[in-house]
């Protein structure tokens, strides 16, 4: 089985800061649903990787975060995109973010019985690229959200592929 893990903020969500705390404020990135649909129809299981920043900042509670994710799943589904699982990265301490993301990825692979070598992580974020590399996943940087800034920093892990957006990733992986 093939698994693609998509960073929510800046890749699927048109909110790179992850500040959306109300379901009615959810906005998908243009083309995200069609890209997700394309991947799903080519045999990929699709997971969304989301941090708990709004919980950590106290700007929403778990019920509100669940409502945002429910809206996301429903919104993408009405446009043909299927989400198999939402992965939450716990914790507020930025100093160990890479460790927490890598642990979340490793746990998800074990639970879903998927090998790292058959898994792709698509993100706009340096720490998630680093975590994907640590966990043995194939990292892909997209230039949406903070992707351009991440690219310009010049610290990409080995084997990182750069694509303009999620639609370009889907076109390549699911021709």
N, C-alpha and C positions, 0 to 999 in steps of 0.2 A: 504494500500500500504506500502511496505517496502522500506526504503531508506538507502543506504550506502554511506557515505561521505568518500572519500579517499584523504588523504593528497597527494598533487602532489609530492613535493620534498622528496625523500628518500623512498617513498612507490610506486608511479607509475613511477616517473622519477628517472633515475640513476644519480641524481644530488641533493644530500641532502642539499647543500647550496643555491639552487635556483638561480644559477648564469647563467643559460642558457638564453641568450638574442637574439639568432638568431634561426629561425625555423630549419635551416639545422643542428644545433647542438643538437637538441632534441634527447634523447635516453630514451626509456622506460626501466624500470627495467625488468630483465629477468623473464618471467612468468606472468607479469602484465596483458597483454592482454588476455591471456587464463583465468586468474582468474576473470577478469572483465566480460568476455563473460559468464563464468559459473554463476556468480552472476546474470547477466542480464537475462539469460535463466531460472533462478529459481524465477523470479518475482521481483527482486530488481531494483529499479531505482538507477542509479549510478551518483553521483555528485563528482566533483573534487574540493578540497579546495586549493586555491593558494593565497599566499600573494603577495603583490606588491613590494617586496624588490628591484627588479631591477628598477622599476619606481622610488621608493623612493631614491635609490642611484644615479639615473640619468644615469644608464648604458643602458637604453632603453626607448623608448616611448611607448605609448599605442598601436600604430600600430604594433610595433615589438612584444609586449607581446601577442597581438591578433594572430599574425602570429605563434608564438610558440604554443599557445593553439590550433590553427587550425591544425597545423602539428601533435600535440599530438592526437587530436580527430581522424584525418585521419589515422595516423599510427596505433592507437589502433583498429580502425574500420577494416582496412585491415587484421588484425589478429583476428577478431571476437569480439572485445570488443566494447561495445556501451556506450558512455558518454551522459547522459541526460542534464547535466548542469555543467558549471564551475562557482564556487563561488569565487569572489575576496575579499580578506580582505584588506581594505584600511588602509593607515596611516603608518608613519615611526617611531613613538615614541614607543620604546621597553617597556617603563614603563607601558603602558596600553594595551599591546598586547593581554593578556587574555580577557580583556573586549571587544576589537574589534573583536576577533575571536568568542567569545560567542554571540555577537550581530549579526554577520554575520550568524552564525548557526541558531539563533532564527528567524531571518528574512527569511532565506531560508525555514525553516519548515513552517512558516506562508504562504509564497508564494506558496509552493508546497502542502499545506494542509495535512501535515504529522505530526503525534504526535512524541514527543521526545522519548517516550517509544518504538516506532517501528523503531527507527533510530540508526544506528551504525556509529561511526567515527573511522577510522583506520589511525593511525599516528605513526611517530617515534619521536615525539616532546612532551616535557613536557608541554609547554604552550597550545598546542592543546588538550592534555589529560585533562588538568585543565578546559579549555573552554568547552569541551564536557561534563564534569561532571557538570559544572555550568549550562549548557543549558539542562541538564536532558537526554543526549544521553548516549548510552552504549559505553564506551571507550575501544578500543583495541589498544595495543602497538605492533608494529612489530619490529623485531630486525634488519631490514635493515636500511640503512641511519644512523641516529644517535640513533636508537632504543636501541642498547646495552648500549650506554652511558646514555641514559635516564633511563633504567632499573637499571644500576649500581648506579645511584644517589639516588635511594630508596625513591622517593617522589611520587609514583603513587597514584592517587586518588582512593577512594573506588570503588569497582566493576570493576577495570581495568583488562582486560584479556590480557595475553601476548602470542603471537604466533610468529613463526619464520619468516614468510613473508606473503605477500598477498595471495599467493597460499594456504597456510595453513588456512587462514581465509576463503577463498572461499570453501575449502573442508569441513570445519565445517558448514558454514552457508548455503551452497548450495550443499548438498550431492548428 
